[in-house]
Amino acid sequence: MSPKLQQLFSMLFLLFFLATIVVYFVSDKNMKLTWITGACAVVCYLLYRFSKR
């Protein structure tokens, strides 16, 4: 995987991680939305972590 694509996945992971925290507090602790954004963060992390360098 190209370094630019790896960097994209790492930035998406960071954004989804922060979005998970923000969604939790902004949506009045709506766990369904929190789990969705958390799952997106995990998927982005796995794509970044297990990509070939």
Residue frames relative to the residue before (quaternion, step in Angstrom):
aa qw qx qy qz dx dy dz
M 1.0000 0.0000 0.0000 0.0000 0.00 0.00 0.00
S 0.5039 -0.6696 0.4528 0.3043 3.55 -0.96 0.82
P 0.6086 -0.5822 0.3932 0.3689 3.59 -1.11 0.59
K 0.6229 0.5424 -0.3489 0.4429 3.60 1.06 -0.65
L 0.6573 0.4956 -0.3078 0.4771 3.56 1.03 -0.76
Q 0.6203 0.5247 -0.3340 0.4779 3.58 1.07 -0.70
Q 0.6524 0.5047 -0.3135 0.4705 3.56 0.97 -0.81
L 0.6099 0.5464 -0.3443 0.4592 3.58 1.06 -0.70
F 0.6823 0.4769 -0.2944 0.4695 3.60 0.88 -0.90
S 0.6418 0.5084 -0.3390 0.4634 3.60 1.02 -0.66
M 0.6512 0.4935 -0.3174 0.4813 3.60 1.03 -0.71
L 0.6364 0.5129 -0.3316 0.4712 3.59 1.02 -0.74
F 0.6140 0.5363 -0.3444 0.4656 3.57 1.05 -0.73
L 0.6615 0.5034 -0.3082 0.4626 3.57 0.88 -0.92
L 0.6726 0.4961 -0.3000 0.4599 3.59 0.91 -0.88
F 0.6778 0.4748 -0.2999 0.4747 3.60 0.91 -0.85
F 0.6064 0.5458 -0.3549 0.4566 3.59 1.08 -0.66
L 0.6854 0.4570 -0.2786 0.4938 3.57 0.90 -0.90
A 0.6298 0.5339 -0.3339 0.4548 3.59 1.05 -0.73
T 0.5992 0.5624 -0.3626 0.4395 3.59 1.07 -0.66
I 0.6728 0.4802 -0.2931 0.4805 3.57 0.92 -0.87
V 0.6660 0.5046 -0.3019 0.4591 3.57 0.92 -0.90
V 0.6596 0.5116 -0.3118 0.4540 3.59 0.90 -0.91
Y 0.6157 0.5647 -0.3475 0.4257 3.58 1.01 -0.78
F 0.7554 0.3843 -0.2175 0.4842 3.58 0.84 -0.92
V 0.6715 0.5082 -0.3082 0.4426 3.60 0.97 -0.77
S 0.7377 0.4150 -0.2360 0.4773 3.59 0.97 -0.83
D 0.5172 -0.6650 0.3976 0.3635 3.58 1.23 0.49
K 0.6756 -0.5459 0.2606 0.4215 3.54 0.93 1.10
N 0.2202 0.7673 -0.5539 0.2364 3.57 0.97 0.98
M 0.2912 -0.8149 0.4785 0.1488 3.57 -0.27 1.28
K 0.5745 0.5841 -0.3954 0.4153 3.62 1.10 -0.52
L 0.6966 0.4504 -0.2754 0.4859 3.60 0.85 -0.92
T 0.6214 0.5454 -0.3390 0.4488 3.56 1.07 -0.71
W 0.6649 0.4911 -0.3031 0.4742 3.60 0.95 -0.84
I 0.6323 0.5325 -0.3408 0.4477 3.60 1.01 -0.72
T 0.7012 0.4378 -0.2823 0.4867 3.59 0.84 -0.91
G 0.6142 0.5381 -0.3456 0.4624 3.59 1.10 -0.59
A 0.6473 0.5092 -0.3151 0.4717 3.57 1.01 -0.80
C 0.6260 0.5214 -0.3356 0.4729 3.60 1.03 -0.71
A 0.6338 0.5210 -0.3265 0.4693 3.58 1.04 -0.75
V 0.6563 0.5067 -0.3118 0.4640 3.59 0.95 -0.84
V 0.6475 0.5125 -0.3219 0.4630 3.60 0.95 -0.81
C 0.6605 0.4921 -0.3123 0.4733 3.59 0.93 -0.83
Y 0.6330 0.5204 -0.3350 0.4651 3.58 1.03 -0.74
L 0.6719 0.4955 -0.3064 0.4573 3.59 0.89 -0.87
L 0.6346 0.5128 -0.3312 0.4740 3.58 1.01 -0.73
Y 0.6652 0.4832 -0.3042 0.4811 3.58 1.01 -0.75
R 0.7131 0.4947 -0.2700 0.4170 3.58 0.80 -1.02
F 0.7999 0.3178 -0.1536 0.4854 3.58 0.86 -0.91
S 0.4364 0.6542 -0.4922 0.3734 3.56 1.15 0.53
K 0.5211 -0.6291 0.4707 0.3334 3.56 -1.11 0.63
R 0.3168 -0.7560 0.5462 0.1726 3.52 -1.03 0.83
